[in-house]
Amino acid sequence: MVRAGDGANAVRVSVDLPRTVAGTPYRIEVSEPSVTTPRTHDITLSTGRTGESVTVTVRTGVDVESASLAGGSVVVVYDPAADTLSFEAGDDVSPAVAPPSAFAAAPGGGV
């Protein structure tokens, strides 16, 4: 486990999500919820064509920065110094970001 103040670098994980759902592009929005419970955040998936959206309120162990990005390649970043999660469009990120397969266990149980 990484703790704030350990001098650890940010952890970055690339996630490939579908660019469309039912043939329609969508947006992912992370925002502060209307409820004032600490460390709760709204995640909304919405489409521009149909005006459909769904929002889920989640409770997290860390603060999450507000963001708005298109579905597709997304990078989740944990900053241990600030104890926050943030999201970036994967198309705008350098190749230094490790894909999830980089975290797969090696044969024999090692990492």
All heavy atoms as an XYZ file, in Angstrom:
775
protein
N       0.846     -1.180      0.000
C       0.000      0.000      0.000
C       0.886      1.237      0.000
O       1.888      1.288      0.685
C      -0.904     -0.001      1.229
C      -1.716      1.269      1.350
S      -2.707      1.371      2.840
C      -4.083      0.412      2.341
N       0.514      2.238     -0.763
C       1.235      3.501     -0.811
C       0.510      4.494      0.072
O      -0.698      4.630      0.019
C       1.302      4.032     -2.259
C       1.986      5.373     -2.295
C       2.020      3.040     -3.155
N       1.239      5.182      0.900
C       0.649      6.183      1.787
C       1.191      7.563      1.426
O       2.338      7.686      0.999
C       0.962      5.874      3.242
C       0.391      4.565      3.692
C       0.350      4.525      5.216
N      -0.073      3.229      5.686
C      -1.327      2.830      5.768
N      -2.287      3.610      5.380
N      -1.624      1.640      6.219
N       0.378      8.583      1.641
C       0.796      9.957      1.374
C       2.045     10.258      2.184
O       2.171      9.854      3.331
C      -0.325     10.931      1.730
N       2.992     10.932      1.556
C       4.208     11.312      2.254
C       5.312     10.279      2.156
O       6.404     10.492      2.658
N       5.068      9.120      1.524
C       6.095      8.094      1.380
C       7.093      8.439      0.276
O       8.020      7.681      0.038
C       5.464      6.730      1.063
C       4.813      6.095      2.286
O       5.041      6.608      3.406
O       4.092      5.104      2.119
N       6.888      9.532     -0.411
C       7.774      9.916     -1.500
C       7.510      9.135     -2.774
O       8.308      9.142     -3.693
N       6.389      8.453     -2.847
C       6.059      7.662     -4.035
C       5.590      8.566     -5.164
O       5.022      9.627     -4.934
C       4.969      6.651     -3.695
N       5.852      8.120     -6.388
C       5.369      8.835     -7.567
C       3.905      8.512     -7.802
O       3.377      7.546     -7.269
C       6.180      8.433     -8.797
C       7.615      8.895     -8.709
O       7.893      9.957     -8.152
N       8.518      8.115     -9.246
N       3.282      9.310     -8.648
C       1.887      9.061     -9.004
C       1.772      7.712     -9.702
O       2.672      7.287    -10.418
C       1.367     10.168     -9.913
N       0.665      7.043     -9.476
C       0.375      5.773    -10.137
C      -0.593      6.068    -11.268
O      -1.614      6.719    -11.069
C      -0.247      4.767     -9.142
C      -0.630      3.478     -9.858
C       0.705      4.499     -7.989
N      -0.275      5.580    -12.481
C      -1.095      5.849    -13.658
C      -1.468      4.533    -14.304
O      -0.591      3.739    -14.615
C      -0.328      6.729    -14.640
C       0.140      8.033    -14.034
C       1.144      8.735    -14.933
N       0.518      9.224    -16.130
C      -0.095     10.401    -16.245
N      -0.164     11.201    -15.205
N      -0.636     10.775    -17.383
N      -2.759      4.306    -14.511
C      -3.229      3.079    -15.142
C      -4.136      3.443    -16.311
O      -5.075      4.223    -16.157
C      -4.002      2.193    -14.134
C      -4.529      0.941    -14.819
C      -3.105      1.823    -12.960
N      -3.827      2.872    -17.466
C      -4.624      3.105    -18.664
C      -5.742      2.074    -18.734
O      -5.512      0.887    -18.504
C      -3.723      2.989    -19.901
O      -4.470      3.147    -21.066
N      -6.952      2.544    -19.048
C      -8.117      1.675    -19.171
C      -8.758      1.951    -20.528
O      -9.061      3.098    -20.852
C      -9.145      1.959    -18.042
C     -10.352      1.050    -18.179
C      -8.503      1.829    -16.683
N      -8.940      0.906    -21.324
C      -9.590      1.062    -22.617
C     -11.069      0.742    -22.489
O     -11.451     -0.418    -22.353
C      -8.940      0.159    -23.668
C      -7.582      0.673    -24.085
O      -7.398      1.903    -24.125
O      -6.710     -0.152    -24.363
N     -11.899      1.783    -22.508
C     -13.354      1.641    -22.474
C     -13.882      1.737    -23.895
O     -13.220      2.302    -24.770
C     -13.964      2.762    -21.616
C     -13.468      2.846    -20.169
C     -14.023      4.100    -19.507
C     -13.872      1.604    -19.399
N     -15.076      1.229    -24.148
C     -15.647      1.386    -25.497
C     -15.791      2.870    -25.843
O     -16.111      3.690    -24.977
C     -17.019      0.727    -25.384
C     -16.986     -0.088    -24.149
C     -15.965      0.522    -23.242
N     -15.530      3.231    -27.105
C     -15.706      4.622    -27.542
C     -17.181      4.959    -27.750
O     -17.563      6.112    -27.714
C     -14.927      4.881    -28.824
C     -13.429      4.840    -28.605
C     -12.693      5.353    -29.831
N     -11.272      5.261    -29.650
C     -10.533      6.169    -29.005
N     -11.111      7.227    -28.483
N      -9.244      6.013    -28.884
N     -17.984      3.915    -27.989
C     -19.423      4.119    -28.186
C     -20.195      3.059    -27.404
O     -19.664      1.993    -27.089
C     -19.817      4.010    -29.676
O     -19.525      2.694    -30.135
C     -19.095      5.038    -30.529
N     -21.441      3.377    -27.109
C     -22.374      2.423    -26.513
C     -23.600      2.419    -27.424
O     -24.163      3.479    -27.697
C     -22.750      2.813    -25.071
C     -23.826      1.892    -24.533
C     -21.514      2.786    -24.174
N     -23.971      1.244    -27.921
C     -25.075      1.105    -28.881
C     -24.860      2.019    -30.087
O     -25.789      2.630    -30.618
C     -26.408      1.391    -28.211
N     -23.572      2.158    -30.504
C     -23.243      2.952    -31.680
C     -23.226      4.453    -31.452
O     -23.095      5.223    -32.397
N     -23.351      4.894    -30.206
C     -23.413      6.320    -29.899
C     -22.261      6.726    -28.987
O     -22.043      6.104    -27.947
C     -24.744      6.654    -29.181
O     -25.825      6.220    -30.012
C     -24.871      8.135    -28.906
N     -21.493      7.782    -29.357
C     -20.441      8.271    -28.469
C     -21.039      8.775    -27.150
O     -22.199      9.197    -27.107
C     -19.819      9.438    -29.236
C     -20.270      9.275    -30.648
C     -21.569      8.549    -30.593
N     -20.250      8.736    -26.093
C     -20.731      9.181    -24.783
C     -19.638      9.928    -24.043
O     -18.469      9.879    -24.415
C     -21.220      7.984    -23.959
C     -20.118      7.013    -23.596
C     -19.491      7.073    -22.352
C     -19.686      6.045    -24.498
C     -18.471      6.183    -22.025
C     -18.683      5.163    -24.174
C     -18.069      5.233    -22.936
O     -17.058      4.363    -22.620
N     -20.047     10.642    -23.001
C     -19.120     11.374    -22.142
C     -19.185     10.811    -20.738
O     -20.220     10.340    -20.287
C     -19.448     12.865    -22.100
C     -19.212     13.544    -23.425
C     -18.962     15.027    -23.313
N     -17.802     15.427    -22.560
C     -16.533     15.359    -22.994
N     -16.253     14.840    -24.164
N     -15.545     15.787    -22.258
N     -18.050     10.909    -20.047
C     -17.951     10.537    -18.643
C     -17.681     11.824    -17.878
O     -16.744     12.551    -18.202
C     -16.786      9.561    -18.409
C     -16.916      8.344    -19.309
C     -16.677      9.193    -16.929
C     -15.653      7.510    -19.399
N     -18.520     12.104    -16.902
C     -18.318     13.301    -16.086
C     -18.233     12.893    -14.623
O     -19.075     12.141    -14.136
C     -19.449     14.297    -16.295
C     -19.468     14.838    -17.710
C     -20.480     15.947    -17.891
O     -20.600     16.792    -16.983
O     -21.142     15.945    -18.932
N     -17.201     13.381    -13.955
C     -17.024     13.144    -12.529
C     -17.179     14.498    -11.855
O     -16.517     15.464    -12.228
C     -15.632     12.551    -12.223
C     -15.460     12.314    -10.728
C     -15.412     11.271    -13.009
N     -18.085     14.565    -10.876
C     -18.338     15.850    -10.229
C     -18.685     15.655     -8.761
O     -18.942     14.544     -8.310
C     -19.480     16.580    -10.935
O     -20.659     15.798    -10.876
N     -18.689     16.757     -8.045
C     -19.135     16.733     -6.655
C     -20.643     16.508     -6.656
O     -21.354     17.082     -7.464
C     -18.812     18.062     -5.968
C     -17.323     18.342     -5.842
C     -16.624     17.387     -4.904
O     -17.211     17.001     -3.864
O     -15.487     17.006     -5.211
N     -21.154     15.672     -5.785
C     -22.593     15.400     -5.770
C     -23.367     16.514     -5.090
O     -22.788     17.391     -4.451
C     -22.689     14.118     -4.952
C     -21.558     14.244     -3.992
C     -20.440     14.920     -4.770
N     -24.668     16.453     -5.241
C     -25.514     17.435     -4.569
C     -25.562     17.147     -3.065
O     -25.849     18.025     -2.270
C     -26.921     17.409     -5.161
O     -27.442     16.098     -5.112
N     -25.261     15.909     -2.675
C     -25.198     15.531     -1.259
C     -23.831     15.950     -0.735
O     -22.838     15.840     -1.440
C     -25.368     13.999     -1.104
C     -25.335     13.594      0.344
C     -26.630     13.537     -1.789
N     -23.747     16.411      0.491
C     -22.485     16.934      1.007
C     -21.709     15.927      1.850
O     -20.896     16.301      2.666
C     -22.732     18.211      1.833
O     -23.637     17.889      2.895
C     -23.272     19.321      0.984
N     -21.937     14.640      1.646
C     -21.184     13.625      2.368
C     -19.736     13.655      1.903
O     -19.471     13.689      0.702
C     -21.783     12.223      2.098
O     -23.164     12.251      2.403
C     -21.086     11.155      2.913
N     -18.763     13.637      2.821
C     -17.359     13.675      2.412
C     -17.002     12.498      1.505
O     -17.481     11.383      1.694
C     -16.594     13.564      3.727
C     -17.568     14.002      4.770
C     -18.922     13.613      4.261
N     -16.154     12.789      0.541
C     -15.623     11.788     -0.382
C     -16.702     10.999     -1.117
O     -16.584      9.801     -1.316
C     -14.647     10.881      0.329
C     -13.393     11.636      0.760
C     -12.327     10.726      1.249
N     -11.091     11.504      1.389
C      -9.997     11.046      1.931
N      -9.950      9.811      2.366
N      -8.929     11.804      2.023
N     -17.750     11.685     -1.494
C     -18.731     11.094     -2.408
C     -18.684     11.907     -3.697
O     -18.437     13.114     -3.676
C     -20.169     11.105     -1.842
O     -20.543     12.440     -1.552
C     -20.285     10.240     -0.610
N     -18.891     11.219     -4.804
C     -18.770     11.868     -6.104
C     -19.816     11.289     -7.042
O     -20.195     10.128     -6.922
C     -17.369     11.633     -6.680
C     -16.295     12.041     -5.732
N     -15.858     13.335     -5.614
C     -15.605     11.340     -4.804
C     -14.933     13.407     -4.684
N     -14.767     12.198     -4.173
N     -20.285     12.112     -7.974
C     -21.220     11.663     -8.998
C     -20.441     11.301    -10.250
O     -19.566     12.058    -10.691
C     -22.235     12.752     -9.347
C     -23.303     12.917     -8.285
O     -23.447     12.018     -7.440
O     -24.001     13.948     -8.318
N     -20.752     10.148    -10.830
C     -20.209      9.761    -12.122
C     -21.400      9.676    -13.070
O     -22.343      8.925    -12.821
C     -19.476      8.414    -12.052
C     -18.301      8.515    -11.086
C     -19.016      7.989    -13.451
C     -17.568      7.224    -10.867
N     -21.366     10.483    -14.132
C     -22.469     10.547    -15.089
C     -21.973     10.121    -16.463
O     -20.947     10.609    -16.936
C     -23.039     11.978    -15.176
O     -23.473     12.377    -13.878
C     -24.197     12.051    -16.151
N     -22.704      9.199    -17.069
C     -22.471      8.828    -18.464
C     -23.603      9.444    -19.258
O     -24.773      9.286    -18.904
C     -22.474      7.307    -18.634
C     -21.460      6.526    -17.809
C     -21.589      5.033    -18.086
C     -20.044      6.994    -18.084
N     -23.279     10.165    -20.328
C     -24.329     10.829    -21.102
C     -24.004     10.798    -22.589
O     -22.844     10.720    -22.979
C     -24.495     12.280    -20.637
O     -23.282     12.990    -20.797
N     -25.067     10.866    -23.391
C     -24.909     10.943    -24.844
C     -25.450     12.277    -25.316
O     -26.407     12.798    -24.756
C     -25.675      9.807    -25.558
O     -27.063     10.012    -25.369
C     -25.265      8.449    -25.057
N     -24.815     12.820    -26.335
C     -25.287     14.084    -26.892
C     -26.429     13.891    -27.865
O     -27.305     14.731    -27.986
N     -26.444     12.765    -28.566
C     -27.455     12.524    -29.599
C     -28.837     12.312    -29.008
O     -29.808     12.871    -29.485
C     -27.086     11.302    -30.431
C     -25.936     11.530    -31.336
C     -25.725     10.340    -32.227
N     -24.434     10.427    -32.866
C     -23.843      9.421    -33.456
N     -24.420      8.241    -33.494
N     -22.683      9.581    -34.020
N     -28.942     11.448    -28.010
C     -30.263     11.106    -27.486
C     -30.624     11.891    -26.230
O     -31.772     11.884    -25.820
C     -30.347      9.610    -27.148
O     -29.416      9.330    -26.091
C     -30.034      8.751    -28.359
N     -29.648     12.517    -25.614
C     -29.910     13.244    -24.382
C     -30.048     12.326    -23.177
O     -30.369     12.771    -22.084
N     -29.793     11.036    -23.366
C     -29.885     10.080    -22.270
C     -28.686     10.238    -21.341
O     -27.579     10.528    -21.778
C     -29.889      8.645    -22.809
C     -31.056      8.316    -23.696
C     -32.338      8.109    -22.921
O     -32.266      7.633    -21.778
O     -33.403      8.423    -23.464
N     -28.914     10.034    -20.047
C     -27.803     10.042    -19.093
C     -28.168      9.200    -17.886
O     -29.349      8.968    -17.606
C     -27.465     11.472    -18.656
O     -28.492     12.005    -17.863
N     -27.145      8.725    -17.219
C     -27.333      7.994    -15.975
C     -26.239      8.458    -15.013
O     -25.093      8.646    -15.412
C     -27.290      6.459    -16.193
C     -25.949      6.011    -16.730
C     -27.617      5.725    -14.922
N     -26.636      8.694    -13.767
C     -25.699      9.163    -12.756
C     -25.687      8.199    -11.584
O     -26.738      7.762    -11.122
C     -26.084     10.569    -12.256
O     -26.067     11.478    -13.363
C     -25.118     11.069    -11.191
N     -24.488      7.893    -11.135
C     -24.303      7.045     -9.969
C     -23.457      7.820     -8.974
O     -22.452      8.429     -9.346
C     -23.571      5.733    -10.350
C     -23.307      4.887     -9.126
C     -24.353      4.970    -11.385
N     -23.875      7.839     -7.714
C     -23.084      8.477     -6.672
C     -22.251      7.397     -5.998
O     -22.771      6.362     -5.605
C     -23.982      9.176     -5.636
O     -24.761     10.177     -6.316
C     -23.163      9.848     -4.548
N     -20.943      7.636     -5.925
C     -20.034      6.663     -5.324
C     -19.312      7.295     -4.140
O     -19.097      8.505     -4.105
C     -19.004      6.139     -6.344
C     -19.683      5.382     -7.463
C     -18.154      7.262     -6.903
N     -18.970      6.472     -3.181
C     -18.192      6.918     -2.024
C     -16.797      6.342     -2.179
O     -16.641      5.166     -2.490
C     -18.835      6.436     -0.740
C     -18.160      7.021      0.467
C     -18.996      6.861      1.680
N     -18.340      7.583      2.744
C     -18.718      7.552      3.971
N     -19.758      6.839      4.316
N     -18.069      8.228      4.878
N     -15.793      7.165     -1.983
C     -14.416      6.742     -2.191
C     -13.590      6.945     -0.928
O     -13.991      7.690     -0.028
C     -13.765      7.546     -3.335
O     -13.730      8.926     -2.950
C     -14.524      7.384     -4.635
N     -12.433      6.297     -0.901
C     -11.516      6.469      0.222
C     -10.586      7.644      0.032
O      -9.834      8.005      0.934
N     -10.603      8.255     -1.164
C      -9.766      9.418     -1.476
C     -10.615     10.443     -2.204
O     -11.688     10.132     -2.710
C      -8.550      9.040     -2.355
C      -7.633      8.061     -1.637
C      -8.987      8.490     -3.682
N     -10.140     11.661     -2.273
C     -10.833     12.683     -3.043
C     -10.634     12.412     -4.535
O      -9.616     11.861     -4.945
C     -10.321     14.077     -2.702
C     -10.803     14.541     -1.339
O     -11.942     14.194     -0.964
O     -10.040     15.232     -0.651
N     -11.626     12.801     -5.336
C     -11.576     12.610     -6.783
C     -11.770     13.965     -7.443
O     -12.702     14.694     -7.117
C     -12.678     11.628     -7.249
C     -12.625     11.443     -8.756
C     -12.543     10.291     -6.534
N     -10.862     14.308     -8.352
C     -10.960     15.592     -9.052
C     -12.086     15.539    -10.089
O     -12.284     14.518    -10.745
C      -9.645     15.914     -9.753
C      -8.513     16.178     -8.787
C      -7.210     16.532     -9.492
O      -7.220     16.715    -10.738
O      -6.199     16.615     -8.809
N     -12.794     16.637    -10.248
C     -13.842     16.731    -11.263
C     -13.216     16.603    -12.643
O     -12.088     17.053    -12.862
C     -14.574     18.066    -11.153
O     -15.262     18.140     -9.926
N     -13.949     15.970    -13.566
C     -13.432     15.782    -14.920
C     -14.584     15.564    -15.881
O     -15.684     15.188    -15.470
C     -12.497     14.574    -14.966
N     -14.326     15.806    -17.159
C     -15.278     15.520    -18.223
C     -14.468     15.061    -19.426
O     -13.607     15.791    -19.914
C     -16.084     16.771    -18.570
O     -16.970     16.492    -19.629
N     -14.711     13.825    -19.885
C     -13.969     13.304    -21.012
C     -14.810     12.323    -21.802
O     -15.814     11.808    -21.315
C     -12.657     12.648    -20.559
C     -12.763     11.625    -19.453
C     -11.800     10.489    -19.707
C     -12.343     12.316    -18.150
N     -14.412     12.095    -23.040
C     -15.136     11.190    -23.930
C     -14.838      9.748    -23.562
O     -13.766      9.443    -23.030
C     -14.732     11.455    -25.372
N     -15.795      8.862    -23.856
C     -15.549      7.439    -23.674
C     -14.419      7.001    -24.582
O     -14.147      7.619    -25.600
N     -13.751      5.943    -24.214
C     -12.608      5.450    -24.981
C     -11.457      5.204    -24.032
O     -11.653      4.761    -22.903
N     -10.259      5.514    -24.456
C      -9.079      5.308    -23.631
C      -9.041      6.354    -22.509
O      -9.093      7.556    -22.765
C      -7.824      5.411    -24.497
O      -6.683      5.159    -23.717
N      -8.969      5.861    -21.267
C      -8.967      6.736    -20.090
C      -7.788      6.350    -19.210
O      -7.453      5.178    -19.089
C     -10.282      6.576    -19.285
C     -10.246      7.354    -17.987
C     -11.475      6.988    -20.132
N      -7.152      7.338    -18.601
C      -6.068      7.082    -17.659
C      -6.526      7.529    -16.279
O      -6.988      8.658    -16.105
C      -4.776      7.824    -18.060
C      -3.676      7.607    -17.023
C      -4.316      7.366    -19.432
N      -6.418      6.614    -15.324
C      -6.743      6.909    -13.929
C      -5.417      7.177    -13.228
O      -4.484      6.374    -13.319
C      -7.473      5.732    -13.261
C      -7.828      6.071    -11.829
C      -8.712      5.340    -14.060
N      -5.330      8.321    -12.536
C      -4.080      8.723    -11.892
C      -4.312      8.875    -10.396
O      -5.228      9.578     -9.975
C      -3.578     10.073    -12.462
C      -2.261     10.475    -11.808
C      -3.444     10.003    -13.977
N      -3.468      8.202     -9.597
C      -3.490      8.386     -8.149
C      -2.267      9.182     -7.765
O      -1.133      8.803     -8.077
C      -3.484      7.052     -7.403
C      -3.336      7.247     -5.904
C      -4.343      7.853     -5.170
C      -2.179      6.873     -5.251
C      -4.206      8.074     -3.812
C      -2.029      7.084     -3.886
C      -3.043      7.683     -3.168
O      -2.912      7.910     -1.830
N      -2.473     10.315     -7.087
C      -1.388     11.172     -6.610
C      -1.271     10.984     -5.107
O      -2.104     11.492     -4.349
C      -1.685     12.629     -6.946
C      -0.613     13.587     -6.452
O       0.338     13.148     -5.771
O      -0.730     14.786     -6.751
N      -0.264     10.241     -4.623
C      -0.160      9.970     -3.195
C       0.128     11.219     -2.352
O      -0.291     11.287     -1.204
C       0.990      8.962     -3.099
C       1.771      9.129     -4.348
C       0.801      9.597     -5.387
N       0.789     12.206     -2.932
C       1.090     13.425     -2.174
C      -0.188     14.182     -1.828
O      -0.322     14.731     -0.734
C       2.041     14.319     -2.962
N      -1.152     14.198     -2.764
C      -2.420     14.895     -2.537
C      -3.519     13.936     -2.105
O      -4.605     14.370     -1.737
C      -2.846     15.623     -3.811
N      -3.258     12.620     -2.167
C      -4.238     11.579     -1.855
C      -5.505     11.780     -2.687
O      -6.611     11.816     -2.179
C      -4.562     11.554     -0.361
C      -5.221     10.241      0.074
O      -4.989      9.209     -0.582
O      -5.973     10.263      1.068
N      -5.308     11.934     -4.025
C      -6.435     12.162     -4.932
C      -6.356     11.252     -6.154
O      -5.284     10.814     -6.552
C      -6.472     13.618     -5.452
O      -5.249     13.885     -6.143
C      -6.680     14.615     -4.347
N      -7.518     11.003     -6.744
C      -7.629     10.341     -8.036
C      -8.022     11.387     -9.062
O      -8.798     12.292     -8.761
C      -8.724      9.274     -8.014
C      -8.431      7.955     -7.336
C      -9.675      7.076     -7.354
C      -7.272      7.238     -7.984
N      -7.506     11.251    -10.269
C      -7.937     12.114    -11.358
C      -8.036     11.264    -12.621
O      -7.551     10.129    -12.661
C      -6.965     13.279    -11.562
O      -5.678     12.800    -11.888
N      -8.677     11.804    -13.642
C      -8.895     11.089    -14.892
C      -8.419     11.948    -16.045
O      -8.611     13.156    -16.040
C     -10.391     10.778    -15.072
C     -10.937      9.926    -13.968
C     -11.457     10.504    -12.821
C     -10.907      8.547    -14.062
C     -11.954      9.715    -11.785
C     -11.395      7.755    -13.040
C     -11.914      8.341    -11.901
N      -7.797     11.315    -17.040
C      -7.317     12.002    -18.233
C      -7.739     11.208    -19.456
O      -7.879      9.987    -19.380
C      -5.783     12.088    -18.219
C      -5.196     12.804    -17.032
C      -3.676     12.679    -16.982
O      -3.089     12.023    -17.872
O      -3.088     13.227    -16.045
N      -7.902     11.900    -20.570
C      -8.152     11.200    -21.829
C      -6.888     10.451    -22.197
O      -5.799     11.027    -22.199
C      -8.534     12.191    -22.917
N      -7.004      9.158    -22.470
C      -5.839      8.339    -22.769
C      -5.131      8.729    -24.043
O      -3.941      8.507    -24.190
N      -5.843      9.353    -24.977
C      -5.238      9.764    -26.241
C      -4.268     10.920    -26.052
O      -3.430     11.172    -26.904
C      -6.322     10.182    -27.239
C      -7.257      9.031    -27.573
O      -6.839      7.862    -27.454
O      -8.412      9.310    -27.919
N      -4.374     11.631    -24.920
C      -3.542     12.800    -24.680
C      -2.369     12.502    -23.752
O      -1.682     13.405    -23.325
C      -4.372     13.919    -24.018
C      -5.520     14.356    -24.911
O      -5.408     14.200    -26.140
O      -6.524     14.843    -24.380
N      -2.126     11.223    -23.431
C      -1.141     10.871    -22.421
C       0.061     10.205    -23.069
O      -0.059      9.490    -24.047
C      -1.777      9.925    -21.374
C      -0.783      9.547    -20.313
C      -2.981     10.602    -20.750
N       1.233     10.428    -22.481
C       2.458      9.862    -23.027
C       2.469      8.345    -22.924
O       1.765      7.761    -22.107
C       3.662     10.422    -22.267
O       3.693      9.857    -20.973
N       3.297      7.660    -23.736
C       3.363      6.205    -23.699
C       3.911      5.656    -22.391
O       3.934      4.463    -22.179
C       4.297      5.863    -24.860
C       4.591      7.105    -25.573
C       4.080      8.256    -24.766
N       4.363      6.495    -21.473
C       4.891      6.030    -20.190
C       3.803      5.439    -19.307
O       4.089      4.805    -18.308
C       5.575      7.192    -19.460
N       2.557      5.632    -19.681
C       1.453      5.075    -18.905
C       1.407      3.573    -19.127
O       1.412      3.104    -20.254
C       0.108      5.708    -19.322
C      -1.040      5.027    -18.600
C       0.129      7.189    -19.040
N       1.370      2.828    -18.034
C       1.362      1.374    -18.137
C      -0.043      0.862    -18.414
O      -0.977      1.252    -17.722
C       1.888      0.763    -16.843
N      -0.210     -0.021    -19.412
C      -1.517     -0.626    -19.643
C      -1.818     -1.623    -18.535
O      -0.902     -2.102    -17.865
C      -1.340     -1.333    -20.989
C       0.117     -1.608    -21.077
C       0.800     -0.473    -20.347
N      -3.097     -1.965    -18.288
C      -3.432     -2.898    -17.229
C      -2.689     -4.222    -17.326
O      -2.367     -4.822    -16.324
C      -4.943     -3.110    -17.388
C      -5.416     -1.886    -18.100
C      -4.262     -1.456    -18.981
N      -2.359     -4.675    -18.544
C      -1.647     -5.942    -18.697
C      -0.262     -5.897    -18.049
O       0.301     -6.931    -17.718
C      -1.544     -6.294    -20.173
O      -0.827     -5.281    -20.866
N       0.285     -4.709    -17.851
C       1.600     -4.594    -17.219
C       1.548     -5.000    -15.750
O       2.575     -5.262    -15.145
C       2.115     -3.158    -17.344
N       0.356     -5.056    -15.176
C       0.207     -5.398    -13.771
C      -0.192     -6.850    -13.571
O      -0.452     -7.271    -12.472
C      -0.815     -4.470    -13.106
C      -0.369     -3.037    -13.135
C      -0.885     -2.161    -14.081
C       0.573     -2.572    -12.246
C      -0.460     -0.850    -14.130
C       1.006     -1.258    -12.304
C       0.489     -0.393    -13.229
N      -0.227     -7.626    -14.644
C      -0.599     -9.038    -14.542
C       0.493     -9.795    -13.795
O       1.675     -9.482    -13.893
C      -0.800     -9.633    -15.934
N       0.088    -10.787    -13.025
C       1.040    -11.575    -12.252
C       1.914    -12.397    -13.188
O       1.458    -12.943    -14.183
C       0.297    -12.491    -11.287
N       3.177    -12.495    -12.850
C       4.115    -13.301    -13.617
C       3.935    -14.763    -13.254
O       3.425    -15.083    -12.178
C       5.538    -12.843    -13.313
N       4.347    -15.684    -14.108
C       4.249    -17.111    -13.773
C       4.960    -17.389    -12.465
O       6.021    -16.841    -12.189
C       4.952    -17.800    -14.948
C       4.874    -16.817    -16.084
C       4.895    -15.461    -15.441
N       4.383    -18.232    -11.651
C       4.980    -18.568    -10.369
C       4.557    -17.642     -9.246
O       5.063    -17.716     -8.142
N       3.630    -16.705     -9.532
C       3.085    -15.845     -8.488
C       3.822    -14.547     -8.271
O       3.412    -13.724     -7.482
N       4.932    -14.305     -8.965
C       5.644    -13.047     -8.801
C       4.978    -11.942     -9.575
O       4.056    -12.162    -10.321
N       5.464    -10.741     -9.402
C       4.911     -9.598    -10.125
C       5.914     -9.125    -11.138
O       7.056     -9.129    -10.976
C       4.555     -8.448     -9.156
C       4.043     -7.260     -9.920
C       3.565     -8.913     -8.153
